[in-house]
Amino acid sequence: MTKFNPTRETTRLAMLSDPVRLALIAKAQKLAQRVDQIGNSEGVEMDAEVKVGIRPKGRPYARVESDKSSQEWGDRWTERKRILGRAAEGS
C-alpha cells in the first residue's frame, strides 16, 4: 500500500477549498445558535456573530464572537457567565 504524503501546497489548497470553508462556517453558525439559545435561556442580552477569514499563513477560520466580553469573562460589574465556552464544550 502506498502512503500518501501531501505537499504543503496540496494541504493549503485543500484547506482553502469550498467544502472545507463551508464546513467551518456551518460549524460556527451552529455554535452561534447555541450561544444565542443559552443566552436567551439565562436572560442575558448578548449577540453572537460568525467572523470568517484567512490567517496570515493561509489557514481559513470561522469564529464566533460576542458583543459583550464582560459577560464571558466577568468584570467588576458583571458576573462571569462563560456562555461562549459552555456552548463550545457542548458542541
C-alpha positions as CSV (number, residue, x, y, z in Angstrom):
1,M,0.0,0.0,0.0
2,T,1.3,3.4,-1.0
3,K,1.5,6.1,1.7
4,F,0.0,9.5,0.8
5,N,2.3,12.4,1.7
6,P,0.6,15.6,0.8
7,T,2.8,18.6,0.0
8,R,2.3,22.0,1.8
9,E,0.7,23.3,-1.4
10,T,-1.7,20.4,-1.6
11,T,-2.7,20.9,2.0
12,R,-3.1,24.7,1.5
13,L,-5.3,24.2,-1.5
14,A,-7.4,21.6,0.4
15,M,-7.9,24.0,3.3
16,L,-9.0,26.8,1.0
17,S,-11.4,24.6,-0.9
18,D,-15.1,25.4,-0.8
19,P,-16.2,22.3,1.1
20,V,-13.7,22.9,3.9
21,R,-14.6,26.5,4.3
22,L,-18.3,25.8,4.1
23,A,-17.9,23.2,6.8
24,L,-16.1,25.7,9.1
25,I,-18.8,28.2,8.5
26,A,-21.6,25.7,9.2
27,K,-19.9,24.6,12.5
28,A,-19.5,28.2,13.6
29,Q,-23.1,29.1,12.7
30,K,-24.3,26.1,14.7
31,L,-22.2,27.2,17.7
32,A,-23.6,30.8,17.4
33,Q,-27.1,29.5,17.5
34,R,-26.2,27.5,20.6
35,V,-24.7,30.7,22.2
36,D,-28.0,32.5,21.5
37,Q,-30.0,29.7,23.0
38,I,-28.0,29.7,26.2
39,G,-28.0,33.4,26.4
40,N,-31.8,33.6,25.9
41,S,-32.5,30.9,28.5
42,E,-30.4,32.8,31.1
43,G,-31.9,36.2,30.2
44,V,-28.5,37.5,29.0
45,E,-28.5,40.2,26.3
46,M,-25.7,39.2,24.0
47,D,-25.3,38.9,20.3
48,A,-23.1,36.2,18.8
49,E,-21.8,36.5,15.3
50,V,-19.6,34.5,13.0
51,K,-16.5,36.1,11.6
52,V,-14.8,34.4,8.7
53,G,-11.3,35.0,7.3
54,I,-7.9,33.6,6.5
55,R,-4.9,33.5,8.9
56,P,-1.6,35.0,7.7
57,K,-0.2,31.6,6.8
58,G,-3.2,30.8,4.7
59,R,-5.5,28.7,7.0
60,P,-9.2,29.6,6.9
61,Y,-11.1,30.2,10.1
62,A,-14.7,30.8,11.2
63,R,-15.0,32.0,14.7
64,V,-17.9,33.0,16.9
65,E,-17.6,36.4,18.7
66,S,-19.7,38.0,21.3
67,D,-20.5,41.7,21.5
68,K,-20.1,41.6,25.3
69,S,-16.8,40.1,26.5
70,S,-17.6,41.1,30.1
71,Q,-20.4,38.5,30.2
72,E,-17.9,35.9,29.1
73,W,-15.1,36.7,31.4
74,G,-16.8,38.8,34.1
75,D,-15.6,42.1,35.5
76,R,-16.2,44.4,38.4
77,W,-19.8,45.0,37.5
78,T,-20.8,41.8,35.6
79,E,-21.0,38.2,36.8
80,R,-18.9,35.7,34.7
81,K,-21.4,33.7,32.5
82,R,-19.0,31.9,30.2
83,I,-21.7,31.4,27.6
84,L,-19.3,31.0,24.6
85,G,-17.2,28.5,26.5
86,R,-20.1,26.4,27.6
87,A,-21.6,26.4,24.1
88,A,-18.3,25.3,22.6
89,E,-17.9,22.5,25.2
90,G,-21.3,21.1,24.3
91,S,-20.7,21.1,20.5
